[in-house]
Amino acid sequence: MPADPLHRAGKPHRRTTSQPPSGSGASAIEVRRSSRRRRTVSAYREGDRTVVLIPARMSEAEEQRWVNVMLDKLAAQESKRSLGDTELAARARQLSDQYFAGRARPASVRWVTNQNTRWGSCTPSEGSIRLSHRLQGMPEYVVDYVLLHELAHLLVPGHGPRFWELLKAYPRTERARGYLEGVAAAERLPHVPGARGEPSAE
């Protein structure tokens, strides 16, 4: 996204810098507040830093919420250079090594276009994992979660306590589940109305 131009009038930016959430891909986040920015929020990468531009009137809670939203938006845009089947299989092996000590070894991992009611599937007897093409373009941590979910099924077939215990190893499980639940809920709506006066992402 393009950088916001420097403002020639009004109060100066208030800048805050913090470490990003785990897995965001940037070393730091810089929040710049502008008294001339009324509703819109934008963000862009600047070297190893992510800059988020917000209206000056936002509360600290709104700031944090929009920082997370814009990090996801940037990650989704960057992941549109989506992994092919070969890279997806390599990513699955890497995740298995990192979180399951390499115990989950799929025979095949690939994208499919015939899964519109689920995000992924696994056939343990064949060692095959299939991910819905609808995940392409979503943040990397969401795709990683779905891959780990299906990898866990190679070790535990059902969704009992042992299964969820495995997924506890991935620190972004709850956030990824929340993201997917939000997407599923939005798809059931005829439209997604914007709340009056609420900032909208550019």
NORKARA-V470433 format. One record per pair of residues at least 4 apart in sequence whose C-alpha atoms are under 8 Angstrom apart, sorted by the first residue. I is the first residue (numbers start at 1). J is the second residue. Records with the same first field share a line. If there is no record, write none. Layout:
# NORKARA-V470433
I->J ; J
This chain:
# NORKARA-V470433
1->42 ; 43 ; 44 ; 45
2->44
3->43 ; 44
4->53
7->12 ; 36
10->35 ; 36
11->34 ; 35
12->34 ; 35
13->32 ; 33 ; 34 ; 35 ; 56
14->31 ; 32 ; 33 ; 34 ; 56
15->30 ; 31 ; 32 ; 33
16->29 ; 30 ; 31 ; 32
17->28 ; 29 ; 30 ; 31
18->28 ; 29 ; 30
19->27 ; 28 ; 29
20->24 ; 26 ; 27 ; 28 ; 29
22->172
23->141
24->71 ; 75
26->48 ; 49 ; 50
27->48 ; 49
28->48 ; 49 ; 50
29->49 ; 50 ; 51 ; 52
30->49 ; 50 ; 51 ; 52
31->51 ; 52 ; 53 ; 54
32->51 ; 52 ; 53 ; 54
33->37 ; 53 ; 54 ; 55 ; 56
34->53 ; 54 ; 55 ; 56
35->55 ; 56 ; 57
36->55 ; 56
37->54 ; 55 ; 56
38->55 ; 199
39->54 ; 55 ; 197 ; 198 ; 199 ; 200
40->54 ; 55 ; 199 ; 200 ; 201 ; 202
41->52 ; 53 ; 54 ; 55 ; 66 ; 199 ; 200 ; 201 ; 202
42->52 ; 53 ; 54 ; 70 ; 201 ; 202
43->50 ; 51 ; 52 ; 53 ; 70 ; 71 ; 74
44->50 ; 51 ; 52 ; 74
45->49 ; 50 ; 51
46->50 ; 51
52->67 ; 70
54->58 ; 63
58->62 ; 63
59->63
60->64
61->65
62->66
63->67
64->68
65->69
66->70
67->71
68->72
69->73
70->74 ; 201
71->75
72->76 ; 139
73->77 ; 139
74->78
75->79 ; 138 ; 139 ; 140
76->80 ; 137 ; 138 ; 139 ; 140
77->137 ; 138
78->137
79->136 ; 137 ; 138 ; 139 ; 140
80->136 ; 137 ; 138
81->137
82->136 ; 137
83->87 ; 88
84->88 ; 110 ; 111
85->89 ; 109 ; 110 ; 111
86->90 ; 109 ; 110
87->91
88->92 ; 109 ; 110
89->93 ; 108 ; 109 ; 110
90->94
91->95
92->96 ; 109 ; 144 ; 147 ; 148 ; 151
93->97 ; 102 ; 104 ; 105 ; 106
94->98
95->99 ; 100 ; 144 ; 148
96->100 ; 101 ; 102 ; 103 ; 104 ; 105 ; 148 ; 151
97->101 ; 102 ; 103
98->102
99->169 ; 170
100->104 ; 166
103->155
104->151 ; 152 ; 154 ; 155
105->127 ; 151 ; 154
106->127 ; 128 ; 129 ; 151 ; 154
107->126 ; 127 ; 128
108->127 ; 128 ; 129
109->128 ; 129 ; 130 ; 131
110->129 ; 130 ; 131
111->130 ; 131 ; 132 ; 133
112->130 ; 131 ; 132 ; 133
113->132 ; 133 ; 134
114->132
115->119 ; 120 ; 131 ; 132 ; 133
116->132 ; 134
118->132
119->131 ; 132 ; 134 ; 135 ; 146
120->129 ; 130 ; 131 ; 132 ; 146 ; 147 ; 150
121->129 ; 130 ; 131 ; 150
122->127 ; 128 ; 129 ; 130 ; 150 ; 151 ; 153 ; 154
123->127 ; 128 ; 129 ; 154
124->128 ; 153 ; 154 ; 157
127->154
129->150 ; 151
131->135 ; 146 ; 147
132->136
135->143
136->143
138->142 ; 143
139->143
140->144
141->145 ; 172 ; 176
142->146 ; 176 ; 177 ; 179 ; 180
143->147
144->148
145->149 ; 170 ; 172 ; 173 ; 176
146->150
147->151
148->152 ; 167
149->153 ; 167
150->154
151->155
152->156 ; 157 ; 163 ; 166 ; 167
153->157 ; 158 ; 163
156->162 ; 163
157->163
158->163
159->163 ; 164
160->164
161->165
162->166
163->167
164->168
165->169
167->173
168->173
172->176
173->177
174->178
175->179
176->180
177->181
178->182
179->183
180->184
181->185
182->186
183->187
184->188
185->189
186->191 ; 192
194->198 ; 200
